[in-house]
Amino acid sequence: MSHRNYDVSIWGVTGYTGRFGAECCFKQNALRIEKGQTPLRFAFAGRNEPEMQRIVEGLCAQYPTAPRPDVVTATLEENDMRLEKLCTNTRVLVSYSGPYSLFGERIVQACISSSTHYIDITAELTWVQSIAVKYGTEIKEKNLKFVSCCGFDFLPNDLMMAQLSEVCASNKIVEAWGGLDALDTVTHTFSQSTPMVSGGTARSAMEMIRTLGFKNTLRWYLDPFAICNSLPNGSATDKSILILPRHVGGNEYCAKYVMSNLMCKYVHWSNELQGYRYGRSLKYYGGESRRNYFWALCCGALMWFGFFSVWIGFLLPPQIRSLLLPTVGSGPGTDERSFMFCHLKADFIQLTSSETDSPEKSPQFEEARVEDEARVEDESRVEGALGMAVVPQTTGTTTEATVDAATMDAEADEDDSKGETSVSEDTRNHCALKEVRKSGEVVGSVHLKWRWLGVENYVFAGYASACAGILLASKPETLPETYGYLPPSVAFGSPLLKALVDAGMQATDAEVREDLME
């Protein structure tokens, strides 16, 4: 892509969130010039050229040292090839134009045909699911990174889960618990100063209800694995969702929020795409942070009222709905007093003793193993239990997980011929670990905290997605060599966290507690 005219193109710059993405581009170039670095080449694209020029003029006055980006006018009409020309001339396209179920696929197709990386901020998971199934293979074959959901609703959850895995890999206390194998429940809370929605968000919600159908919306909303089940290796093991408030610690409670179930869906989808990195029995709960149980309960009740209001509002005539919804391009506004806070609490159960890193030597393991040996009557039943414990359920397809399981069985047979560990012995170990998880109690937690000042959720979405595009265009060598239609944590990993810090977006804390039983 070295011959391309633009490093990053911003599509939808006149939208409420797109303006923050444009501001981030100016700010990053001003910082690069201040440091003596070569500025990046940006293009701002959309349908309304006068409005785009007005936005550029304002940002040029705010960041006078940053070079002026090109303004490209194009539409999403099938016979308008200016979009294809733009994609051919850019390394990364960041799209802020929703509803994506109406306008997104045309841009995705143009990026694929032009071999251009793609990023968006959608929260329309039905659209994400359809694009992943329809274009995922082609995107991967072309060694492209297509990353959706780089906004406030899903990006913090996904990156904090990835950060949690890094803590598990580097912290001796968590290692003694059993690492990610001992991960039982994750509770994610957030608070913000401007809990309002933009016009684009409101219309995206209505469009998602239209796509699902009025009768199917509630069923889809309540299923935490709704976007996993269409994937070849999808198999849910725990369909827990947040209903009543959950105690996070101290006087903090996790309250039901309209996006809670969608956050849960996205984390499970990301987990599945990573081969169940966080375990197949992961329980994930997300919601707003509240200071006491009663207030959290009231907020949850208000959430359900709001959900059903939107649901029923879909039945209103379009003319009336347009009067009730925020106008396109509008938003809650922000100032220096705006803030956001995210808190992820991961509960672990004890799989290993404090004296050894080997789970086979822990008291819980030995007790479960004795019970298991009494229950297992013959070799075939034990081997069947192994399949249920560690082999993913598939429907006529060969997955990486099933290949790994077959390799493990072959290696066990080879060891058995050498007089080493037998298949049945390994099988009892797996079954025993499963029993420990069933009866295990939480022995400790990891807390991750992100804080932003002067930032509300739409500012975060605009800046974070633009930072992701800049990172992908300017420092691709620092990113994981994974391609396809990916969650942010898989596409970018820890370099995106560093990019957010460098942009002045957030600060992180990691705290490990050995005992939080209260």
C-alpha positions in Angstrom: 0.0 0.0 0.0 3.0 2.3 -0.2 1.7 4.0 -3.4 -1.5 5.3 -1.8 -2.2 9.0 -1.4 -3.8 8.8 2.0 -2.8 7.1 5.2 -6.3 7.4 6.8 -9.6 8.5 5.3 -12.5 9.5 7.6 -15.9 8.7 6.1 -18.9 10.5 7.8 -17.0 13.4 9.2 -20.1 15.6 9.5 -21.7 13.2 11.9 -21.6 13.9 15.7 -18.9 11.2 16.4 -17.2 11.7 13.1 -16.3 15.2 14.1 -14.3 13.9 17.1 -12.5 11.5 14.8 -11.6 14.4 12.6 -10.4 16.4 15.6 -8.2 13.4 16.6 -6.5 13.4 13.2 -5.7 17.1 13.5 -4.4 16.7 17.0 -2.2 13.8 16.2 -0.6 15.6 13.2 0.0 18.7 15.4 1.8 16.4 17.9 3.8 14.7 15.2 5.0 18.1 13.9 5.8 19.2 17.4 8.0 16.1 17.8 9.7 16.6 14.4 7.9 13.7 12.8 6.4 13.5 9.3 2.7 14.3 9.4 0.2 11.7 8.2 -1.9 12.2 5.1 -5.6 12.4 5.8 -8.7 12.7 3.7 -12.2 13.7 5.0 -15.0 12.2 2.9 -18.8 12.4 2.8 -21.7 13.7 0.9 -22.0 17.3 2.2 -18.9 19.2 1.0 -19.9 22.6 2.4 -20.3 21.2 5.9 -17.0 19.2 5.6 -15.2 22.4 4.5 -16.7 24.3 7.5 -15.5 21.5 9.9 -12.0 21.6 8.3 -11.8 25.4 8.7 -12.7 25.2 12.3 -10.1 22.5 13.0 -7.4 24.4 11.0 -8.0 27.4 13.3 -7.8 25.2 16.4 -4.6 23.3 15.2 -2.8 25.8 13.0 0.4 23.7 12.7 -1.4 20.6 11.3 -1.6 20.3 7.5 -5.0 20.7 5.9 -6.5 17.4 4.8 -8.1 16.8 1.5 -11.9 16.9 1.3 -13.4 14.2 -0.9 -17.1 14.3 -1.9 -18.7 10.9 -2.7 -22.0 9.1 -2.2 -23.0 5.5 -1.6 -25.0 5.2 -4.8 -24.1 2.1 -6.8 -23.1 4.1 -9.9 -20.9 6.6 -8.0 -17.4 5.2 -8.3 -15.8 8.0 -6.2 -16.0 5.8 -3.1 -14.0 3.1 -4.9 -11.5 5.7 -6.0 -11.1 6.9 -2.4 -10.6 3.4 -1.1 -8.0 2.7 -3.8 -6.0 5.7 -2.6 -6.1 5.1 1.1 -4.5 2.6 3.5 -7.2 2.7 6.2 -10.8 3.9 6.0 -12.6 4.7 9.3 -16.4 4.9 8.9 -18.7 6.9 11.2 -21.7 6.7 8.9 -24.7 4.8 10.4 -27.0 3.1 10.6 -24.5 0.6 9.3 -27.2 -1.9 8.3 -28.3 0.7 5.7 -25.0 2.3 4.7 -22.2 0.0 5.9 -22.1 -2.9 3.4 -21.4 -0.7 0.4 -18.3 0.7 2.2 -17.2 -2.8 3.3 -17.4 -4.0 -0.3 -15.4 -1.0 -1.6 -12.7 -1.6 1.0 -12.5 -5.3 0.2 -12.2 -4.8 -3.6 -9.5 -2.1 -3.0 -7.6 -4.1 -0.4 -8.1 -1.3 2.1 -8.2 -1.9 5.9 -11.5 -0.9 7.5 -12.6 0.3 11.0 -16.0 1.4 12.3 -17.8 2.3 15.6 -21.1 0.3 15.1 -23.0 -1.3 17.9 -25.4 -3.0 15.4 -24.4 -6.6 16.3 -26.9 -8.1 13.9 -25.0 -6.3 11.1 -21.6 -7.3 12.5 -22.8 -10.9 12.5 -23.9 -10.8 8.9 -20.7 -9.2 7.7 -18.6 -11.7 9.5 -20.4 -14.6 8.0 -20.6 -13.1 4.5 -17.2 -11.5 4.0 -14.9 -12.9 6.8 -13.2 -15.5 4.6 -12.4 -13.1 1.8 -11.1 -10.5 4.2 -8.7 -12.9 5.8 -7.5 -14.3 2.4 -6.6 -10.7 1.4 -4.6 -10.2 4.6 -6.8 -7.3 5.6 -7.9 -6.1 9.1 -11.6 -5.2 9.3 -12.5 -4.1 12.9 -16.0 -3.2 13.9 -17.3 -1.9 17.3 -14.4 0.5 18.1 -16.7 2.7 20.1 -17.5 3.1 23.7 -20.0 0.2 24.1 -17.6 -2.6 23.2 -14.0 -1.4 22.8 -13.3 -0.9 26.6 -14.8 -4.3 27.4 -12.7 -6.1 24.7 -9.4 -4.4 25.5 -9.9 -4.8 29.2 -10.4 -8.5 28.8 -7.2 -8.6 26.7 -5.4 -6.7 29.5 -6.8 -9.1 32.0 -5.1 -12.0 30.1 -1.8 -10.1 30.3 -2.2 -9.7 34.1 -2.9 -13.5 34.3 0.2 -14.3 32.4 2.5 -12.0 34.4 1.1 -12.0 38.0 2.3 -14.8 40.3 -0.8 -14.6 42.5 -3.1 -15.1 39.6 -0.8 -17.9 38.3 -1.1 -19.7 41.7 -4.9 -19.6 41.3 -4.6 -21.3 37.9 -4.5 -18.3 35.5 -7.3 -17.9 32.9 -8.3 -21.5 33.5 -9.5 -20.4 36.9 -11.5 -17.4 35.6 -15.1 -17.7 36.6 -17.0 -14.4 36.4 -16.3 -11.0 35.0 -18.3 -8.0 36.1 -17.7 -4.7 34.1 -19.1 -1.4 35.3 -18.9 2.1 33.9 -20.1 5.6 34.7 -20.3 8.7 32.6 -21.3 12.3 32.9 -23.5 12.5 29.8 -25.8 9.4 29.6 -27.5 10.7 26.4 -27.6 9.3 22.8 -26.8 11.0 19.5 -29.2 11.0 16.6 -27.2 8.4 14.7 -27.3 6.0 17.7 -31.1 6.3 18.1 -31.6 5.6 14.4 -29.2 2.6 14.5 -31.3 1.1 17.4 -34.5 1.5 15.4 -32.9 -0.1 12.4 -31.7 -3.1 14.4 -35.2 -3.7 15.6 -36.4 -3.5 12.0 -33.8 -6.0 10.9 -34.6 -8.5 13.7 -38.3 -8.0 13.5 -40.6 -6.8 16.3 -41.3 -10.3 17.6 -37.7 -11.6 17.6 -36.0 -8.6 19.2 -36.7 -9.5 22.8 -35.6 -13.2 22.3 -32.4 -12.0 20.5 -31.7 -9.4 23.2 -31.9 -11.9 26.0 -29.6 -14.5 24.5 -25.9 -13.7 25.4 -24.7 -16.0 22.7 -26.9 -14.7 19.9 -24.1 -13.7 17.6 -22.0 -16.7 18.4 -24.5 -19.4 17.5 -24.2 -18.7 13.8 -20.4 -19.4 13.8 -19.3 -23.0 13.0 -18.0 -23.8 16.4 -20.5 -21.9 18.5 -21.8 -23.8 21.6 -23.0 -22.0 24.7 -22.2 -23.4 28.1 -23.7 -20.7 30.3 -26.4 -18.3 29.3 -26.3 -16.1 32.3 -27.3 -12.5 31.9 -27.4 -9.6 34.3 -30.9 -9.2 35.8 -30.5 -8.0 39.4 -27.7 -5.7 40.6 -24.3 -7.4 41.3 -22.1 -6.3 44.1 -18.7 -5.3 42.7 -16.9 -4.3 45.9 -17.3 -1.7 48.7 -20.4 0.3 48.0 -20.3 -0.2 44.2 -23.0 -2.2 42.4 -23.4 -3.2 38.7 -26.9 -2.1 37.5 -28.7 -3.3 34.4 -28.1 -0.9 31.4 -29.8 -1.0 28.0 -26.5 -2.1 26.4 -25.7 -4.7 29.1 -26.8 -7.7 27.0 -25.1 -6.4 23.9 -21.8 -5.9 25.8 -22.2 -9.5 27.0 -22.8 -10.7 23.4 -19.8 -9.0 22.1 -17.4 -10.4 24.7 -18.6 -13.9 24.1 -18.2 -13.4 20.3 -14.7 -12.1 20.8 -14.0 -15.0 23.1 -15.2 -17.5 20.6 -13.2 -16.0 17.7 -10.1 -16.4 19.9 -10.7 -20.1 20.5 -12.3 -19.5 23.9 -9.3 -17.8 25.3 -11.2 -16.9 28.5 -12.9 -20.3 28.8 -16.1 -21.8 27.5 -17.8 -21.4 30.9 -17.1 -17.6 31.2 -19.9 -15.6 32.8 -19.8 -11.9 31.9 -22.0 -9.1 33.3 -21.8 -5.5 32.2 -23.7 -2.4 33.4 -23.6 1.0 35.0 -21.9 1.7 38.3 -24.2 2.6 41.2 -23.5 3.4 44.8 -26.1 1.2 46.5 -28.3 -1.8 45.8 -31.6 0.1 45.8 -30.5 2.8 43.4 -29.0 0.1 41.1 -32.3 -1.8 41.2 -34.2 1.4 40.3 -31.9 2.1 37.4 -32.4 -1.5 36.2 -36.2 -1.0 36.3 -35.8 2.3 34.3 -33.7 0.5 31.8 -36.4 -2.1 31.1 -39.0 0.7 30.8 -36.7 2.5 28.3 -36.1 -0.7 26.3 -39.8 -1.5 26.0 -40.5 2.2 25.1 -38.1 2.0 22.2 -39.5 -1.4 21.3 -43.1 -0.2 21.3 -42.0 3.1 19.7 -40.9 1.1 16.7 -44.7 0.5 16.0 -45.3 4.3 15.6 -45.6 5.8 12.2 -42.2 7.0 10.8 -43.3 10.6 10.8 -44.0 10.5 14.5 -40.8 8.6 15.3 -38.8 11.2 13.5 -40.2 13.9 15.8 -39.3 12.0 18.9 -35.8 11.0 18.0 -32.7 13.3 18.2 -31.8 14.8 14.9 -28.9 13.3 12.8 -25.6 14.9 13.8 -26.8 16.0 17.2 -25.3 14.7 20.5 -25.1 15.3 24.2 -22.2 17.7 24.1 -19.0 17.7 26.2 -16.8 20.0 28.2 -13.8 19.8 30.5 -16.1 18.5 33.3 -17.1 15.4 31.3 -15.8 12.1 32.6 -15.9 8.4 32.1 -14.9 5.5 34.3 -14.6 1.8 33.7 -14.1 -0.9 36.3 -13.6 -4.6 35.4 -13.6 -7.1 38.2 -12.6 -10.7 37.4 -13.3 -13.4 40.0 -11.2 -16.5 40.2 -11.7 -19.9 41.8 -8.8 -21.8 43.3 -7.6 -24.5 40.9 -4.1 -24.8 42.4 -2.8 -24.7 45.9 -0.5 -21.9 47.1 2.3 -24.4 47.5 2.4 -25.7 44.0 1.6 -24.6 40.4 0.4 -28.1 39.6 -3.4 -28.5 39.7 -3.0 -32.3 40.2 -1.6 -31.7 43.7 -4.2 -29.3 45.0 -6.6 -30.5 47.8 -9.6 -29.6 45.7 -8.3 -31.6 42.8 -7.5 -34.7 44.8 -11.0 -34.7 46.4 -12.7 -34.3 43.1 -10.5 -37.0 41.6 -11.4 -39.5 44.2 -15.1 -38.8 43.6 -14.5 -39.0 39.8 -12.8 -42.4 40.1 -15.7 -43.8 42.0 -18.1 -42.6 39.4 -16.2 -43.8 36.3 -17.0 -47.4 35.5 -15.0 -48.1 32.4 -12.5 -46.7 30.0 -15.0 -45.7 27.3 -17.2 -43.7 29.7 -14.1 -41.8 30.8 -13.0 -41.0 27.2 -16.5 -39.8 26.5 -16.3 -37.4 29.5 -13.1 -36.1 28.1 -14.8 -35.2 24.9 -17.5 -33.3 26.7 -15.0 -31.5 28.9 -12.5 -30.2 26.4 -13.6 -30.8 22.8 -15.8 -28.1 21.2 -19.1 -29.2 19.8 -19.2 -28.9 16.0 -21.7 -29.6 13.3 -20.0 -31.2 10.3 -16.9 -28.9 10.3 -13.3 -29.3 11.3 -12.1 -26.6 13.6 -8.6 -25.8 15.0 -9.9 -27.0 18.4 -11.0 -30.4 17.2 -7.6 -30.8 15.4 -5.9 -30.0 18.7 -8.0 -32.5 20.6 -7.2 -35.2 18.1 -3.5 -34.4 18.3 -3.7 -34.6 22.1 -5.4 -38.1 21.9 -2.7 -39.3 19.5 0.1 -38.1 21.8 -1.6 -39.7 24.8 -1.8 -43.0 22.9 1.9 -42.7 22.1 2.8 -42.0 25.7 0.7 -45.0 26.8 2.7 -47.3 24.5 5.9 -46.0 26.2 4.5 -46.9 29.6 3.9 -43.2 30.5 0.6 -41.4 31.3 -2.5 -43.2 30.0 -5.5 -41.7 28.3 -7.8 -42.6 31.1 -5.5 -40.9 33.7 -5.4 -37.6 31.6 -9.2 -37.9 31.2 -9.8 -38.2 35.0 -7.7 -35.1 35.4 -9.9 -33.1 33.0 -13.1 -34.4 34.6 -11.8 -33.5 38.1 -10.9 -30.0 37.1 -14.5 -29.6 35.8 -15.8 -30.7 39.2 -13.6 -28.2 40.9 -15.0 -25.5 38.8 -18.5 -26.5 39.7 -17.9 -26.5 43.5 -15.1 -23.9 43.7 -15.5 -20.7 45.7 -14.1 -17.3 44.7 -10.7 -16.9 46.3 -9.6 -13.7 44.7 -10.2 -11.0 42.1 -8.3 -8.9 39.6 -9.5 -5.3 39.3 -8.8 -3.2 36.2 -9.7 0.5 36.2 -9.8 3.0 33.4 -10.4 6.7 34.0 -10.9 9.6 31.5 -11.4 13.3 32.3 -12.8 15.8 29.8 -14.1 12.9 27.8 -17.6 11.5 27.2 -18.6 8.3 25.4 -18.9 9.8 21.9 -15.6 11.6 22.2 -14.0 8.3 23.2 -15.6 6.6 20.2 -14.3 9.2 17.8 -10.8 9.4 19.2 -10.4 5.6 19.8 -11.4 4.6 16.3 -9.3 7.3 14.7 -6.3 6.2 16.9 -6.9 2.7 15.7 -6.8 3.8 12.1 -3.7 5.9 12.6 -1.9 3.0 14.3 -2.8 0.6 11.6 -1.6 3.0 8.9 1.6 4.2 10.5 2.8 1.3 12.6 1.5 -1.9 11.2 4.7 -3.7 12.1 3.8 -3.3 15.8 0.5 -5.1 15.5 -0.4 -8.8 15.8 -0.1 -10.6 12.4 -3.8 -11.6 12.4 -6.1 -10.8 9.6 -9.8 -11.1 9.0 -13.0 -9.6 10.5 -11.7 -9.2 14.0 -12.4 -7.8 17.5 -10.1 -4.8 18.4 -8.2 -6.8 21.0 -7.2 -9.4 18.3 -6.5 -6.9 15.6 -4.5 -4.4 17.7 -3.6 -5.9 21.1 -1.7 -3.8 23.6 -0.4 -1.3 21.0 -3.9 0.3 20.8 -3.8 0.8 24.6 -0.5 2.6 24.3 -1.9 4.7 21.4 -4.9 5.8 23.6 -2.5 6.7 26.4 -0.3 8.7 23.9 -3.5 10.5 22.7 -4.2 11.5 26.3 -7.3 9.3 26.3 -7.0 7.1 29.4 -5.0 5.8 32.3 -5.1 2.2 33.6 -4.7 0.6 37.0 -4.4 -3.1 37.7 -5.0 -4.4 41.2 -4.9 -8.0 42.4 -6.5 -9.0 45.6 -6.0 -12.4 47.2 -9.3 -12.4 49.1 -12.4 -10.3 48.4 -14.9 -12.5 50.2 -17.1 -9.9 52.0 
